[in-house]
């Protein structure tokens, strides 16, 4: 109740919990969905693909998908987390950082800024947001 994020207990929160129990992450599954959408567009004859995402969750899905798919020529992201390290180091993070954007153990492998070199030779515009609450 109160100001506690209801998204911990909605459908996305439930899916996040189930994915975690299965050794997956909802963020990874949503990123896979974006990649499959681009495959569908290619099969339909789209030659040049671009991605634009706005908002915390779509920004993460889009950024990760575009990092993995070299065929996405242009990527514009607004609202991406500055990094998971910053999230791990902050005491009070924003209320919209919910289970569906968390990947267990991600910092053992990489962080979001580490993916920037994967965009070399492609257009990338990213506007990040801080992870901490602002007064």
PyMOL CGO cylinders between C-alpha atoms (Angstrom):
from pymol import cmd
from pymol.cgo import CYLINDER

trace = [
    CYLINDER, 0.00, 0.00, 0.00, 0.89, 3.64, 0.20, 0.3, 1, 1, 1, 1, 1, 1,
    CYLINDER, 0.89, 3.64, 0.20, 3.71, 4.67, -2.10, 0.3, 1, 1, 1, 1, 1, 1,
    CYLINDER, 3.71, 4.67, -2.10, 5.14, 1.16, -2.48, 0.3, 1, 1, 1, 1, 1, 1,
    CYLINDER, 5.14, 1.16, -2.48, 5.28, 0.35, -6.19, 0.3, 1, 1, 1, 1, 1, 1,
    CYLINDER, 5.28, 0.35, -6.19, 2.29, -1.76, -7.15, 0.3, 1, 1, 1, 1, 1, 1,
    CYLINDER, 2.29, -1.76, -7.15, 4.38, -3.13, -10.04, 0.3, 1, 1, 1, 1, 1, 1,
    CYLINDER, 4.38, -3.13, -10.04, 6.02, -5.53, -7.61, 0.3, 1, 1, 1, 1, 1, 1,
    CYLINDER, 6.02, -5.53, -7.61, 2.69, -7.33, -7.44, 0.3, 1, 1, 1, 1, 1, 1,
    CYLINDER, 2.69, -7.33, -7.44, 1.22, -6.90, -10.92, 0.3, 1, 1, 1, 1, 1, 1,
    CYLINDER, 1.22, -6.90, -10.92, 1.51, -9.18, -13.95, 0.3, 1, 1, 1, 1, 1, 1,
    CYLINDER, 1.51, -9.18, -13.95, 5.03, -8.02, -14.81, 0.3, 1, 1, 1, 1, 1, 1,
    CYLINDER, 5.03, -8.02, -14.81, 6.11, -8.65, -11.21, 0.3, 1, 1, 1, 1, 1, 1,
    CYLINDER, 6.11, -8.65, -11.21, 4.60, -12.13, -11.35, 0.3, 1, 1, 1, 1, 1, 1,
    CYLINDER, 4.60, -12.13, -11.35, 6.28, -12.90, -14.68, 0.3, 1, 1, 1, 1, 1, 1,
    CYLINDER, 6.28, -12.90, -14.68, 9.59, -11.64, -13.26, 0.3, 1, 1, 1, 1, 1, 1,
    CYLINDER, 9.59, -11.64, -13.26, 9.29, -13.99, -10.29, 0.3, 1, 1, 1, 1, 1, 1,
    CYLINDER, 9.29, -13.99, -10.29, 8.39, -16.97, -12.46, 0.3, 1, 1, 1, 1, 1, 1,
    CYLINDER, 8.39, -16.97, -12.46, 11.25, -16.24, -14.87, 0.3, 1, 1, 1, 1, 1, 1,
    CYLINDER, 11.25, -16.24, -14.87, 13.67, -16.00, -11.94, 0.3, 1, 1, 1, 1, 1, 1,
    CYLINDER, 13.67, -16.00, -11.94, 12.47, -19.37, -10.62, 0.3, 1, 1, 1, 1, 1, 1,
    CYLINDER, 12.47, -19.37, -10.62, 13.14, -20.84, -14.07, 0.3, 1, 1, 1, 1, 1, 1,
    CYLINDER, 13.14, -20.84, -14.07, 16.67, -19.41, -14.17, 0.3, 1, 1, 1, 1, 1, 1,
    CYLINDER, 16.67, -19.41, -14.17, 15.69, -16.67, -16.63, 0.3, 1, 1, 1, 1, 1, 1,
    CYLINDER, 15.69, -16.67, -16.63, 14.98, -12.96, -16.41, 0.3, 1, 1, 1, 1, 1, 1,
    CYLINDER, 14.98, -12.96, -16.41, 11.97, -11.13, -17.73, 0.3, 1, 1, 1, 1, 1, 1,
    CYLINDER, 11.97, -11.13, -17.73, 14.35, -8.51, -19.13, 0.3, 1, 1, 1, 1, 1, 1,
    CYLINDER, 14.35, -8.51, -19.13, 16.10, -11.21, -21.14, 0.3, 1, 1, 1, 1, 1, 1,
    CYLINDER, 16.10, -11.21, -21.14, 12.80, -12.62, -22.38, 0.3, 1, 1, 1, 1, 1, 1,
    CYLINDER, 12.80, -12.62, -22.38, 11.56, -9.18, -23.45, 0.3, 1, 1, 1, 1, 1, 1,
    CYLINDER, 11.56, -9.18, -23.45, 14.86, -8.50, -25.23, 0.3, 1, 1, 1, 1, 1, 1,
    CYLINDER, 14.86, -8.50, -25.23, 14.40, -11.80, -27.07, 0.3, 1, 1, 1, 1, 1, 1,
    CYLINDER, 14.40, -11.80, -27.07, 10.90, -10.60, -28.10, 0.3, 1, 1, 1, 1, 1, 1,
    CYLINDER, 10.90, -10.60, -28.10, 12.39, -7.42, -29.62, 0.3, 1, 1, 1, 1, 1, 1,
    CYLINDER, 12.39, -7.42, -29.62, 14.96, -9.48, -31.53, 0.3, 1, 1, 1, 1, 1, 1,
    CYLINDER, 14.96, -9.48, -31.53, 12.23, -11.74, -32.90, 0.3, 1, 1, 1, 1, 1, 1,
    CYLINDER, 12.23, -11.74, -32.90, 10.23, -8.68, -34.00, 0.3, 1, 1, 1, 1, 1, 1,
    CYLINDER, 10.23, -8.68, -34.00, 13.22, -7.51, -36.03, 0.3, 1, 1, 1, 1, 1, 1,
    CYLINDER, 13.22, -7.51, -36.03, 13.56, -10.98, -37.57, 0.3, 1, 1, 1, 1, 1, 1,
    CYLINDER, 13.56, -10.98, -37.57, 9.88, -10.76, -38.56, 0.3, 1, 1, 1, 1, 1, 1,
    CYLINDER, 9.88, -10.76, -38.56, 10.43, -7.37, -40.21, 0.3, 1, 1, 1, 1, 1, 1,
    CYLINDER, 10.43, -7.37, -40.21, 13.42, -8.72, -42.15, 0.3, 1, 1, 1, 1, 1, 1,
    CYLINDER, 13.42, -8.72, -42.15, 11.35, -11.67, -43.37, 0.3, 1, 1, 1, 1, 1, 1,
    CYLINDER, 11.35, -11.67, -43.37, 8.77, -9.15, -44.56, 0.3, 1, 1, 1, 1, 1, 1,
    CYLINDER, 8.77, -9.15, -44.56, 11.36, -7.41, -46.71, 0.3, 1, 1, 1, 1, 1, 1,
    CYLINDER, 11.36, -7.41, -46.71, 12.52, -4.52, -44.51, 0.3, 1, 1, 1, 1, 1, 1,
    CYLINDER, 12.52, -4.52, -44.51, 16.11, -3.82, -45.42, 0.3, 1, 1, 1, 1, 1, 1,
    CYLINDER, 16.11, -3.82, -45.42, 17.17, -0.97, -43.13, 0.3, 1, 1, 1, 1, 1, 1,
    CYLINDER, 17.17, -0.97, -43.13, 16.05, -1.22, -39.53, 0.3, 1, 1, 1, 1, 1, 1,
    CYLINDER, 16.05, -1.22, -39.53, 16.12, 1.38, -36.78, 0.3, 1, 1, 1, 1, 1, 1,
    CYLINDER, 16.12, 1.38, -36.78, 15.07, 1.26, -33.17, 0.3, 1, 1, 1, 1, 1, 1,
    CYLINDER, 15.07, 1.26, -33.17, 13.67, 3.99, -30.95, 0.3, 1, 1, 1, 1, 1, 1,
    CYLINDER, 13.67, 3.99, -30.95, 12.68, 3.36, -27.34, 0.3, 1, 1, 1, 1, 1, 1,
    CYLINDER, 12.68, 3.36, -27.34, 11.58, 5.63, -24.54, 0.3, 1, 1, 1, 1, 1, 1,
    CYLINDER, 11.58, 5.63, -24.54, 11.02, 4.82, -20.88, 0.3, 1, 1, 1, 1, 1, 1,
    CYLINDER, 11.02, 4.82, -20.88, 12.92, 2.63, -18.47, 0.3, 1, 1, 1, 1, 1, 1,
    CYLINDER, 12.92, 2.63, -18.47, 11.80, -0.83, -19.55, 0.3, 1, 1, 1, 1, 1, 1,
    CYLINDER, 11.80, -0.83, -19.55, 11.56, -0.25, -23.33, 0.3, 1, 1, 1, 1, 1, 1,
    CYLINDER, 11.56, -0.25, -23.33, 14.94, 1.53, -23.20, 0.3, 1, 1, 1, 1, 1, 1,
    CYLINDER, 14.94, 1.53, -23.20, 16.54, -1.54, -21.64, 0.3, 1, 1, 1, 1, 1, 1,
    CYLINDER, 16.54, -1.54, -21.64, 14.85, -3.97, -24.05, 0.3, 1, 1, 1, 1, 1, 1,
    CYLINDER, 14.85, -3.97, -24.05, 15.81, -1.87, -27.06, 0.3, 1, 1, 1, 1, 1, 1,
    CYLINDER, 15.81, -1.87, -27.06, 19.37, -1.15, -25.98, 0.3, 1, 1, 1, 1, 1, 1,
    CYLINDER, 19.37, -1.15, -25.98, 20.12, -4.81, -25.28, 0.3, 1, 1, 1, 1, 1, 1,
    CYLINDER, 20.12, -4.81, -25.28, 18.47, -6.00, -28.50, 0.3, 1, 1, 1, 1, 1, 1,
    CYLINDER, 18.47, -6.00, -28.50, 20.30, -3.43, -30.62, 0.3, 1, 1, 1, 1, 1, 1,
    CYLINDER, 20.30, -3.43, -30.62, 23.60, -4.35, -28.99, 0.3, 1, 1, 1, 1, 1, 1,
    CYLINDER, 23.60, -4.35, -28.99, 23.04, -7.97, -29.99, 0.3, 1, 1, 1, 1, 1, 1,
    CYLINDER, 23.04, -7.97, -29.99, 21.74, -7.31, -33.53, 0.3, 1, 1, 1, 1, 1, 1,
    CYLINDER, 21.74, -7.31, -33.53, 24.28, -5.67, -35.82, 0.3, 1, 1, 1, 1, 1, 1,
    CYLINDER, 24.28, -5.67, -35.82, 21.56, -5.29, -38.46, 0.3, 1, 1, 1, 1, 1, 1,
    CYLINDER, 21.56, -5.29, -38.46, 19.91, -2.46, -36.53, 0.3, 1, 1, 1, 1, 1, 1,
    CYLINDER, 19.91, -2.46, -36.53, 21.47, 0.54, -38.23, 0.3, 1, 1, 1, 1, 1, 1,
    CYLINDER, 21.47, 0.54, -38.23, 20.19, 3.31, -35.95, 0.3, 1, 1, 1, 1, 1, 1,
    CYLINDER, 20.19, 3.31, -35.95, 19.34, 3.21, -32.25, 0.3, 1, 1, 1, 1, 1, 1,
    CYLINDER, 19.34, 3.21, -32.25, 17.81, 6.05, -30.25, 0.3, 1, 1, 1, 1, 1, 1,
    CYLINDER, 17.81, 6.05, -30.25, 17.19, 5.38, -26.58, 0.3, 1, 1, 1, 1, 1, 1,
    CYLINDER, 17.19, 5.38, -26.58, 15.76, 7.69, -23.94, 0.3, 1, 1, 1, 1, 1, 1,
    CYLINDER, 15.76, 7.69, -23.94, 15.47, 6.68, -20.30, 0.3, 1, 1, 1, 1, 1, 1,
    CYLINDER, 15.47, 6.68, -20.30, 18.19, 4.02, -20.06, 0.3, 1, 1, 1, 1, 1, 1,
    CYLINDER, 18.19, 4.02, -20.06, 19.67, 3.28, -16.63, 0.3, 1, 1, 1, 1, 1, 1,
    CYLINDER, 19.67, 3.28, -16.63, 23.12, 4.83, -16.33, 0.3, 1, 1, 1, 1, 1, 1,
    CYLINDER, 23.12, 4.83, -16.33, 24.44, 1.43, -15.18, 0.3, 1, 1, 1, 1, 1, 1,
    CYLINDER, 24.44, 1.43, -15.18, 23.62, -1.57, -13.03, 0.3, 1, 1, 1, 1, 1, 1,
    CYLINDER, 23.62, -1.57, -13.03, 26.70, -0.79, -10.95, 0.3, 1, 1, 1, 1, 1, 1,
    CYLINDER, 26.70, -0.79, -10.95, 25.18, 2.58, -10.04, 0.3, 1, 1, 1, 1, 1, 1,
    CYLINDER, 25.18, 2.58, -10.04, 21.98, 0.77, -9.09, 0.3, 1, 1, 1, 1, 1, 1,
    CYLINDER, 21.98, 0.77, -9.09, 23.88, -1.66, -6.88, 0.3, 1, 1, 1, 1, 1, 1,
    CYLINDER, 23.88, -1.66, -6.88, 25.75, 1.16, -5.18, 0.3, 1, 1, 1, 1, 1, 1,
    CYLINDER, 25.75, 1.16, -5.18, 22.83, 3.46, -4.43, 0.3, 1, 1, 1, 1, 1, 1,
    CYLINDER, 22.83, 3.46, -4.43, 20.98, 3.22, -1.15, 0.3, 1, 1, 1, 1, 1, 1,
    CYLINDER, 20.98, 3.22, -1.15, 17.62, 4.53, -2.34, 0.3, 1, 1, 1, 1, 1, 1,
    CYLINDER, 17.62, 4.53, -2.34, 16.75, 3.83, -5.95, 0.3, 1, 1, 1, 1, 1, 1,
    CYLINDER, 16.75, 3.83, -5.95, 13.80, 5.10, -7.95, 0.3, 1, 1, 1, 1, 1, 1,
    CYLINDER, 13.80, 5.10, -7.95, 10.41, 3.44, -7.53, 0.3, 1, 1, 1, 1, 1, 1,
    CYLINDER, 10.41, 3.44, -7.53, 10.17, 2.51, -11.21, 0.3, 1, 1, 1, 1, 1, 1,
    CYLINDER, 10.17, 2.51, -11.21, 13.15, 0.18, -10.89, 0.3, 1, 1, 1, 1, 1, 1,
    CYLINDER, 13.15, 0.18, -10.89, 11.14, -2.99, -10.43, 0.3, 1, 1, 1, 1, 1, 1,
    CYLINDER, 11.14, -2.99, -10.43, 11.91, -6.73, -10.67, 0.3, 1, 1, 1, 1, 1, 1,
    CYLINDER, 11.91, -6.73, -10.67, 11.24, -6.80, -14.41, 0.3, 1, 1, 1, 1, 1, 1,
    CYLINDER, 11.24, -6.80, -14.41, 14.39, -4.72, -15.09, 0.3, 1, 1, 1, 1, 1, 1,
    CYLINDER, 14.39, -4.72, -15.09, 16.68, -6.77, -12.87, 0.3, 1, 1, 1, 1, 1, 1,
    CYLINDER, 16.68, -6.77, -12.87, 18.95, -9.58, -14.07, 0.3, 1, 1, 1, 1, 1, 1,
    CYLINDER, 18.95, -9.58, -14.07, 20.39, -11.73, -11.30, 0.3, 1, 1, 1, 1, 1, 1,
    CYLINDER, 20.39, -11.73, -11.30, 24.19, -11.69, -11.44, 0.3, 1, 1, 1, 1, 1, 1,
    CYLINDER, 24.19, -11.69, -11.44, 24.45, -9.31, -14.42, 0.3, 1, 1, 1, 1, 1, 1,
    CYLINDER, 24.45, -9.31, -14.42, 27.46, -7.47, -13.00, 0.3, 1, 1, 1, 1, 1, 1,
    CYLINDER, 27.46, -7.47, -13.00, 29.46, -10.69, -12.93, 0.3, 1, 1, 1, 1, 1, 1,
    CYLINDER, 29.46, -10.69, -12.93, 29.36, -10.60, -16.73, 0.3, 1, 1, 1, 1, 1, 1,
    CYLINDER, 29.36, -10.60, -16.73, 28.90, -7.01, -17.96, 0.3, 1, 1, 1, 1, 1, 1,
    CYLINDER, 28.90, -7.01, -17.96, 27.27, -3.65, -17.33, 0.3, 1, 1, 1, 1, 1, 1,
    CYLINDER, 27.27, -3.65, -17.33, 25.32, -1.43, -19.71, 0.3, 1, 1, 1, 1, 1, 1,
    CYLINDER, 25.32, -1.43, -19.71, 28.22, 0.92, -20.59, 0.3, 1, 1, 1, 1, 1, 1,
    CYLINDER, 28.22, 0.92, -20.59, 30.33, -2.13, -21.53, 0.3, 1, 1, 1, 1, 1, 1,
    CYLINDER, 30.33, -2.13, -21.53, 28.04, -2.68, -24.54, 0.3, 1, 1, 1, 1, 1, 1,
    CYLINDER, 28.04, -2.68, -24.54, 28.80, 0.66, -26.23, 0.3, 1, 1, 1, 1, 1, 1,
    CYLINDER, 28.80, 0.66, -26.23, 31.61, -0.77, -28.43, 0.3, 1, 1, 1, 1, 1, 1,
    CYLINDER, 31.61, -0.77, -28.43, 29.08, -3.17, -29.97, 0.3, 1, 1, 1, 1, 1, 1,
    CYLINDER, 29.08, -3.17, -29.97, 27.54, -0.15, -31.69, 0.3, 1, 1, 1, 1, 1, 1,
    CYLINDER, 27.54, -0.15, -31.69, 30.75, 0.95, -33.44, 0.3, 1, 1, 1, 1, 1, 1,
    CYLINDER, 30.75, 0.95, -33.44, 29.94, 1.98, -36.98, 0.3, 1, 1, 1, 1, 1, 1,
    CYLINDER, 29.94, 1.98, -36.98, 26.24, 2.40, -36.20, 0.3, 1, 1, 1, 1, 1, 1,
    CYLINDER, 26.24, 2.40, -36.20, 24.27, 5.41, -35.00, 0.3, 1, 1, 1, 1, 1, 1,
    CYLINDER, 24.27, 5.41, -35.00, 23.65, 5.33, -31.26, 0.3, 1, 1, 1, 1, 1, 1,
    CYLINDER, 23.65, 5.33, -31.26, 21.98, 8.09, -29.29, 0.3, 1, 1, 1, 1, 1, 1,
    CYLINDER, 21.98, 8.09, -29.29, 21.37, 7.37, -25.59, 0.3, 1, 1, 1, 1, 1, 1,
    CYLINDER, 21.37, 7.37, -25.59, 19.93, 9.55, -22.87, 0.3, 1, 1, 1, 1, 1, 1,
    CYLINDER, 19.93, 9.55, -22.87, 20.43, 7.92, -19.50, 0.3, 1, 1, 1, 1, 1, 1,
    CYLINDER, 20.43, 7.92, -19.50, 18.58, 8.51, -16.26, 0.3, 1, 1, 1, 1, 1, 1,
    CYLINDER, 18.58, 8.51, -16.26, 20.01, 8.38, -12.75, 0.3, 1, 1, 1, 1, 1, 1,
    CYLINDER, 20.01, 8.38, -12.75, 19.10, 5.37, -10.63, 0.3, 1, 1, 1, 1, 1, 1,
    CYLINDER, 19.10, 5.37, -10.63, 18.69, 7.31, -7.38, 0.3, 1, 1, 1, 1, 1, 1,
    CYLINDER, 18.69, 7.31, -7.38, 15.65, 9.22, -6.24, 0.3, 1, 1, 1, 1, 1, 1,
    CYLINDER, 15.65, 9.22, -6.24, 16.04, 12.96, -6.67, 0.3, 1, 1, 1, 1, 1, 1,
    CYLINDER, 16.04, 12.96, -6.67, 14.62, 15.38, -4.16, 0.3, 1, 1, 1, 1, 1, 1,
]
cmd.load_cgo(trace, "trace")
